[in-house]
């Protein structure tokens, strides 16, 4: 009987020398039974992984200590991406409700953004938090094009953009409007660059972040090419390598110079990724119906950027 393909596929020797292949030999299936799994975020205080099941309109949580899975929130507004703010509170992109919310430590849900210049947002997809407390989010039209992951509706804005929520005033400001469908976004370790996947265009773009929080004109960092991947969520490891959820083509790993070093093969179409675990070397992967994980030889950076986080840094 022929052996199964290895999980790691190397395109450049730096994938091996960078210890990207030094982890588990295979994926661990933590849960299956979703319609379209998305938006994983590891919550250190809970030792749990929270993620979205968009068409089923629910959020789930996996407990690291017990391995149990339970419903975290039902009737969740067709939640897509999730992250944590600087205080460890859950920030959620509710694409069905067309808003970005924050869940406080007491469970209170606060609306952070639902409009820009008086017009309803399309369907917020993913968010990233900068060390100044600002929240940046993508707003494609995925949740308003059908009733499967939201509710059919016309776009009031007329374009798919990236926005910034001011931490002091709560003002929602447009920062980039050059996309077909912006999706995952992540800051570089020094926060001087913002990387954004453009799913329909099949590219990852990178922008320089100015001191006033505005962006320079973006350039293409990586292209899907002939492999036909559709980029979704993005994450960095502590070696500066960019890991990208590539729908239809596993998880890609890019060198800081933009070279595709290798990939992780996943049996389902990947939607999103997140680092977690006690050492942040466990990569959680949402893909179609399932939640997977793999303990790796590299360590992920934290989604809230550099600086002290009282809820995490003792």
C-alpha positions in Angstrom: 0.0 0.0 0.0 1.4 3.4 -0.9 2.2 5.7 2.0 0.3 8.9 2.5 1.9 12.1 1.4 4.0 13.9 4.1 2.3 16.9 5.7 5.2 19.2 4.9 6.1 20.2 1.4 9.3 22.1 0.9 10.0 24.5 -2.0 13.1 26.2 -0.6 15.7 24.8 1.7 15.1 27.6 4.2 11.9 25.8 5.1 14.1 23.0 6.5 16.9 25.1 8.0 14.4 27.4 9.7 13.1 24.4 11.6 9.6 24.8 10.0 9.5 21.0 9.5 10.6 20.1 13.1 7.2 19.6 14.6 4.5 16.9 14.5 4.4 14.6 11.5 0.7 15.0 11.1 -2.4 17.0 11.9 -4.5 16.3 14.9 -8.3 16.6 14.4 -9.7 18.4 17.4 -13.3 18.7 16.1 -15.4 18.0 13.0 -19.0 18.9 12.3 -19.0 22.5 11.1 -20.4 23.8 7.9 -17.6 26.3 7.3 -15.1 26.7 10.2 -13.4 30.1 10.5 -11.9 32.7 12.8 -9.8 30.8 15.4 -8.3 32.7 18.4 -6.5 31.2 21.3 -7.5 32.7 24.7 -4.6 32.1 27.2 -6.6 33.0 30.3 -9.1 30.3 29.4 -6.7 27.8 27.9 -9.3 27.5 25.1 -9.6 28.0 21.4 -12.7 29.9 20.2 -13.7 29.7 16.6 -16.7 30.4 14.3 -19.0 28.1 12.4 -20.4 30.7 10.0 -23.4 29.0 8.2 -24.5 27.4 11.5 -24.5 30.9 13.1 -22.6 29.8 16.2 -19.2 30.1 17.9 -17.5 27.0 19.4 -14.8 26.6 22.0 -12.2 23.8 22.5 -10.8 23.2 25.9 -7.0 22.5 25.9 -7.1 20.7 29.3 -10.0 18.4 28.6 -10.3 18.3 24.8 -14.0 19.0 25.1 -15.9 21.1 22.6 -18.9 23.2 23.5 -21.0 26.0 22.0 -19.6 29.4 23.1 -22.4 31.5 21.5 -25.4 30.6 19.4 -27.1 33.2 17.2 -23.7 34.8 16.8 -24.4 37.1 13.9 -22.7 34.8 11.4 -19.4 35.6 13.1 -16.2 35.3 11.0 -12.9 36.5 12.3 -11.9 36.8 16.0 -9.0 38.3 17.9 -8.1 39.7 21.3 -7.6 43.3 22.2 -4.8 44.6 24.5 -6.9 43.7 27.6 -7.6 40.2 26.5 -11.2 40.9 25.5 -12.7 39.1 22.5 -13.0 41.2 19.3 -15.4 39.7 16.8 -16.3 40.4 13.2 -20.0 39.7 12.9 -20.5 39.6 9.1 -24.2 38.8 9.4 -24.9 41.7 11.7 -22.4 43.8 9.7 -20.5 45.0 12.7 -17.4 44.6 14.8 -18.0 43.9 18.5 -16.1 43.4 21.7 -17.0 40.9 24.4 -16.0 42.2 27.9 -14.7 40.0 30.7 -18.3 40.1 32.2 -19.8 38.9 28.9 -21.1 42.3 27.9 -21.1 42.8 24.1 -20.2 46.3 22.9 -20.5 47.5 19.3 -17.2 49.0 18.1 -18.1 49.7 14.5 -21.2 49.2 12.3 -21.0 52.2 10.0 -18.6 54.4 8.0 -19.7 57.9 7.1 -23.3 57.0 8.1 -23.4 53.9 5.7 -23.7 50.4 7.0 -20.6 48.3 6.7 -20.6 45.4 4.2 -19.7 42.4 6.3 -16.6 42.7 8.6 -14.3 39.7 8.1 -11.1 39.8 10.1 -9.4 42.1 12.6 -5.9 43.0 13.9 -5.0 45.0 17.0 -2.1 47.4 17.1 -0.1 48.1 20.3 -1.7 51.6 20.5 -5.1 49.9 21.0 -6.4 50.7 17.5 -8.4 47.9 15.8 -8.0 47.4 12.1 -10.5 45.3 10.1 -11.3 44.2 6.6 -14.8 44.6 5.2 -15.5 42.6 2.0 -19.0 41.7 0.8 -18.9 38.0 1.5 -21.8 38.2 4.0 -24.2 40.2 1.8 -23.8 38.2 -1.4 -26.0 35.3 -0.2 -28.0 34.0 2.7 -25.5 31.2 3.4 -23.0 33.2 5.5 -25.2 36.2 6.3 -28.1 38.1 4.6 -28.4 39.2 1.0 -28.3 43.0 0.8 -26.9 45.7 -1.4 -23.6 47.4 -0.4 -24.3 50.9 1.0 -20.6 51.8 0.7 -20.1 50.4 -2.8 -16.5 49.1 -2.3 -14.6 46.6 -0.2 -12.1 48.3 2.2 -9.9 48.2 5.3 -10.8 50.4 8.2 -9.2 51.6 11.5 -11.1 52.1 14.8 -9.5 54.9 16.9 -8.8 53.6 20.4 -9.7 57.0 22.0 -12.6 58.4 19.9 -14.0 55.2 18.4 -13.9 57.0 15.0 -14.0 54.5 12.0 -11.5 55.7 9.3 -11.0 54.2 5.9 -7.3 53.3 5.5 -7.2 51.4 2.2 -9.6 50.9 -0.7 -7.6 49.2 -3.4 -9.1 45.7 -2.9 -11.4 43.3 -4.7 -12.1 41.5 -1.5 -9.8 42.2 1.6 -9.7 39.3 4.0 -7.0 38.4 6.5 -4.7 41.1 7.9 -1.7 41.2 10.2 1.0 43.6 11.4 4.7 42.9 11.1 6.5 42.5 14.4 7.6 46.2 14.5 4.2 47.3 13.3 5.7 49.3 10.5 3.9 47.2 7.9 0.4 45.8 7.4 -0.1 42.7 5.3 -3.6 42.1 3.8 -4.8 39.2 1.7 -7.0 40.1 -1.3 -9.0 36.9 -1.8 -10.5 37.5 -5.2 -7.3 39.0 -6.6 -5.3 36.0 -5.4 -2.6 38.2 -3.8 -1.2 39.3 -0.5 -0.5 43.1 -0.3 1.8 44.9 2.1 1.6 48.5 3.2 3.9 50.8 5.1 2.3 52.2 8.2 3.0 55.9 8.8 3.4 57.4 12.3 -0.1 58.9 12.1 -1.7 55.5 11.4 -2.3 56.0 7.7 -1.0 53.7 5.0 1.3 54.2 2.1 0.3 52.7 -1.3 0.5 49.0 -1.1 2.5 46.6 -3.2 2.1 42.9 -3.9 4.0 40.7 -1.5 2.9 37.3 -2.8 0.7 35.9 -5.6 -1.3 32.7 -5.6 0.1 31.9 -9.1 -0.7 28.7 -11.0 -1.5 26.8 -7.7 -4.9 28.7 -7.7 -4.9 29.4 -3.9 -7.3 31.9 -2.5 -5.6 33.7 0.4 -7.4 34.1 3.6 -6.0 34.7 7.1 -2.3 35.6 7.8 0.0 35.1 10.8 3.7 35.6 11.5 6.1 33.4 13.4 9.0 34.8 15.5 11.4 34.2 12.6 9.6 36.8 10.5 8.0 34.2 8.2 4.5 34.8 7.1 2.0 31.9 7.2 -1.0 32.2 5.0 -4.2 30.2 5.0 -4.6 29.3 1.3 -8.0 28.0 0.5 -7.6 25.0 -1.8 -3.8 24.7 -1.2 -3.1 24.2 2.5 -1.1 26.6 4.6 1.7 28.5 2.9 4.9 29.8 4.5 6.7 32.8 3.1 10.2 34.2 3.8 10.4 37.9 4.6 11.7 38.4 1.1 8.4 37.0 -0.3 9.8 33.6 -1.4 7.3 30.7 -0.9 9.4 28.3 1.3 6.9 25.5 1.8 3.4 24.5 2.9 1.4 22.3 5.1 -0.9 19.9 3.4 -4.4 19.9 4.9 -7.1 17.4 3.8 -9.8 20.2 3.6 -9.8 23.7 2.2 -8.1 25.9 4.8 -9.9 29.1 5.9 -7.9 30.4 8.9 -5.0 29.9 11.2 -4.0 31.0 14.7 -1.0 30.3 17.1 -1.7 29.2 20.6 -0.8 26.8 23.4 1.5 27.5 26.4 4.5 28.2 24.1 2.6 29.6 21.2 4.1 26.9 19.0 0.8 25.1 18.3 -0.8 26.1 15.0 -4.6 25.8 15.0 -6.2 25.5 11.5 -9.8 25.8 10.6 -10.7 24.1 7.3 -14.2 23.6 6.0 -15.9 21.2 8.5 -13.0 20.8 11.0 -10.6 22.2 13.5 -7.0 20.9 13.3 -3.8 21.5 15.2 -0.1 20.8 14.8 2.7 21.5 17.3 5.5 23.0 15.4 9.2 23.7 15.7 8.6 27.5 15.3 6.7 29.9 17.6 4.0 32.3 16.5 3.9 36.0 17.4 1.0 37.3 19.4 -2.0 38.8 17.6 -2.0 42.0 19.7 1.6 42.9 18.8 4.5 43.9 21.0 4.4 45.5 24.5 3.1 44.4 27.9 -0.3 42.7 28.2 -1.2 42.4 31.9 -3.6 39.6 31.2 -0.9 37.5 29.6 2.5 38.8 30.7 3.0 38.0 34.4 
